[in-house]
Amino acid sequence: MSDVLAPQYRNPTLAPPSPGTPDAPDDFTYTTALAWCEFEFGNLVAAVRLAHERGYHVHAWQLPVVLWDFLYLRKHWTDWISIHEAGLASARAAGDSFGEAWVLNNLAHAHRERRRFDLAEKQLHAAMELRDAIGDTTGRAWTFTGIGYLEGDREDHEAAAKAFTAARELFRQVDNQPGEAIAINGVGEACRRLGRFGEAMKHFEDALRIMRKDGDRYTEGYILTSLAATFEAMGRHEDAQAQFDLALLARRELGDRWGEADTLIMRGDALVEHDPDQAHECWLAALTILGELDDPRVDDVRERLRAVPAPRPSPTSEATPSASTP
């Protein structure tokens, strides 16, 4: 399924399927693959747990790893963590350092998004130690990417830029252009947060060029959101709103609800000085999505809503007095 949901990414090389395993239909599209994963997800979670319990350790760590693209899109954090914990135990039972590193890396992203930063850091560093030991250059690049996201979430943008730069160099070594574009965008986002807008724009343009060549709409939505926020910081409000429109289009097209909420939050931030009522509407829409996802960012959005007065009702929306009203 990952080959359909994110064909531009190079997932780790896994064992071939057993003889007799049916191939995916030739007409399997992104939409049908996503629907299949949603429908079968409960069975897939059960399969990981059963494989771990029965000692099929290779299957138990590989299945969570190949579900990465679906999990990262849909944010089923509880199951994401639980099946990766089972996979981690199986990888360790099998003495498989390659598998252990991948599972640790994926777990760290889930814990980071749940704001368990210390645990995420511990798992990323454990993954990096394993990848250093086995000489996994691609794996090291992805772990540096995870470190970059973690440092950005902690507001240490210099450290984030350093980690993303290291990831970019490693991705170049293995000619992994989609990974390189993600790292370039990470450097750009760090520059934006540091107020280095010219540098940020250059990085975003470079990343977009690669993403559009590879057809990576998921990361394109993320880059466009960062680009929009940069335009807003540079005083180019109309350009910012145009990029927010494109980002929302990409994220809604893919069913990326988490990403849609992220774009709505940042669009609200950009609108608050120009149109507080529209900013309020963006944050309310984001709050609805984050509530559905049980995302810890709900508190951040509620704080924004408390700080900005609610939209005033228009005269046409006010109740018309009845004939009996004095």
N, C-alpha and C positions, 0 to 999 in steps of 0.2 A: 504493500500500500504506500509506503514511503516513496517508492519510485514514481508513483502517480501524484501524490500530494506535493512532493518537492523534488522533481526529477533533476533539478540543477545541483542538488547537494550530493556529496559522495558519502554515503553511509558506510560504516565499517564493513569490511568483507566478512560475511558470515558463512557458515556451513551451507552447502547446497541442500535443497529440500529432499526429503526421502523419495525414493522411486514411487511413482503413482500419484504424487501430489499434483492436483490440477493447477494449471496456469490460470492467471487472472484473465478474464475475457478481453479480447482485443479492443472492444469498444468501451473499456473501463475509462471513465473520465474523472476529472477532479471531483465533480459533484457526486458521482456514483461512489467513488472511493471514500469520500467523506461520509456519505450516508451509510455505507457499509460499516465503516469503523464505529460510527455512532450506534448502529443497530447491534453490532457484535461485541461492543466494548465489554459488557458484563461477562460474556463468555471468555474473552481474551484475558481479563483480569483473573478469572477463575483458573484458566489454563496455566498462567504463570505460577499461581500458588500451588496448584496440583503438581506441576513439573518440579518445583522446588521440594515439595514434600516427598515425592517419589524418587528423588535423586537424579532427575534428568537435568543436571545442572547447566549444561550448555544451553538447552532450550529456555531454562528459567532466567538466564541473564540476557540471552539474545532477543527474546520477544519484547521485553520492555524497551530495549535499545531501538528496535525497528519501529516501535510505536511512538518514538520521540516526536516526529513531525506532527502527528495527530495530537499528542498531549500538549505540546508547546502552543498549538493553535487553540485548543479547546479549554485548556487550563483545568482539567479534572485533578486538582492538586492532591486530594486525599488518596485517590487510586494511583496517581503518578508516583507519590512517595511510597505507598505500600508495596506496589509491584517492583519498584526499583530496590527497596530494602530486601525483598525476597531474592531478587536477582543478584544483589550484592553478596548475600550469604552464599548463594550457589556459586558465584564466581570464585569466592574465597575457598569454598569447599573443593572446587575443581583445581585450585592453584592456578587460575587463569588471570594473570596480571593485566593482559589486554582488556578482557571483559570487565574486570574490577575497576579499571581506570575509567572506562566509558560509563559504567553505571554510577560511579562516584561523581563524575562530571555532570551527568543528567540530574542526579539528586540535588546537587549544589544549586542548579538553576531553580528548581522548585522551592528550596528553602530560601533562596535569595528573594524570590517573588513573594514569599510569605513573610519576608522581613526577618528571617532568622539568620542574620548576617554572620554571626560568629560560627555557626554550624556550617554555613555555605563556604566560608573561608577555609575551615578545617578540611572539608571534603575536596575543595579545589586543590589545595596544597598536597593532599594525599594522592589525588589523581596525577598531579604534576610529577611527584616523586616516582610513581610507577612508570609514567611515560618517559621520563628521563632515563630510567633504568633499562627500559626495553628499546629505546631509540625510536619512539613513535612520534615522528615530526608532525604529522597531521594532528594527532591527538594533542600534542603540546600546543599547537596553534589554537585549537578549540578551547583548551583550558586557559590560555592567556586571554582569549575572548571572554570567557566567563569571569575571569578576574577583573577585566576591564569593566564589565557591567556591574560587578559588585562594588568596585571602587567608585563608579559613577553614582550608584545608589547611596553610597556613604558620603557623597559630596566631596570626595577627594579626586578632583578632575585632572590634576597633574598626574597622579598615579594611574588613573584610568587611561589617559593618553599614552603613558609609557607602556602599559600592558597591551593596548590595542596596536601600538606600533610594533611591538615584538610579535604579536599574532600576524600582522600584515607581512612581515619579513618571512616568517615561516610558511605562510600560505603561498607566497611567491616561490619559495624553494620547491614546493611540491606542485606548482602550477594549478592551484585551486582558486580559480578566479571568483566564484561565489563567496567563498570564505574571505578572500582578500577584500571584496567589496564591503562585507559586513564589518571587517576590521577598520577599513578606511572610514566608513560612516561613524564608527565608534570614536575614532580620532577627531572627526569633525564635530561630533556632539560634545566631546570634551572641550574643544576649542570654543564652541558656542557658549558653553557654560562659563568659560574663563573670559568671555568678552572679546575673543579674537575672531571677529566675524568674517574678515576677509579670508583667513585660513580655513575657517569652517566651510565657507561657500565653496572653496576649491575642492575640499575633500568630498562634500556632498555631490558636487557635479561629477567627480571621478567615480564615485560609488554608483551613482545613477546610470552612468554610461555602461558600466559593467552589468548592472542588474537588468537593464532594459535589453541588453544583448542576450542575456541568459533567460529572460522571461520570468524573473523572480518578483512576482507581484507582492508577495508577503513583505519582503524586505524593502521593496520600493515604497510601500505605504509608510513604513517606519522612517525612511530617509526623507520622504516628502513632508512628513510632520516636522522633522528637525529643520528642514529647509524653510518651511513656513515660519517657524518660531524665530529663525535667524532673520528672515525678512522683516518680521515685526520688530525685532530688536534694533534693526537698522532704520526704522521709521518708514518702511515700505509696506504700509498696511494693506493696500489693495493686492499687491503681489502675494502677501502672506495669506490672505483669504482665498486667493485662487489656488495656492498650493494645498491649503487645508481641504478645499473641495476635492482635489485630485487624490489626496491621501484617504479621505473618507470613501471615495469611490472604490479605491483598491481594496481597502479593508472590508467594506461591505460585500464586495464581489466575492471575496474568499471566505466569508463567514467568520472573520477575525473579530469577535466581539471584544476581546481584551484590547486589541489594537484600536478598534473604533472608539472605545472609552478613552484611551490614551489621547487620541487625536481630539476628541471633544473637550477633554480637560484643557489641553493646550490652546485650543481655539477659544475657549472661554477666557483663558488668561489673556489672550491677545485682544479680545473684544472688550474687556472690562473698562478700559479707558475711553472707548469709542461708543459703545452701546451696552450699558450694564444689563438691560433687559435680555438682550440676545446672549450675553455671557451667562446669565442665570439659566436660560433655557439649555445651553450647551452642558452646563454642569449638572442640571437635573437629568438630562438624558444619559449622561455618563454615570450618574449615581444609580439609575435604574439598572444599567448593565452590570456595574460593579456589585450591586446587591445580589443579582442573579448568580454571579460568579463567586460570591463570598470572598471578595478581594479586599485586603486590608486598606486599600486606598480610599475606601468609603469615608473614613474619618477626615482625610485630607479634603475631599470634595465637600463634605458637610461644613467644614471650617470656611471654605470659600463662600458657600451659600449663606452662612451666618454673617459674613463680612460685607456682603452685597445685598441691599434691600431687594425684596421680591418685586417682580414687575408690577407696575400699577395697572389695574384693569382699565381698559379703554371705555369711553362713554357708552359705546354700543353694547358692551358686555354687561353693563350694570342693569339691575332689574328695573323694569318699567313699573311705576306705581299703579296699583289697581284702582278701580273706580271708587272703592270704599276707603281709600287712603285719604286722611284729612288734608 
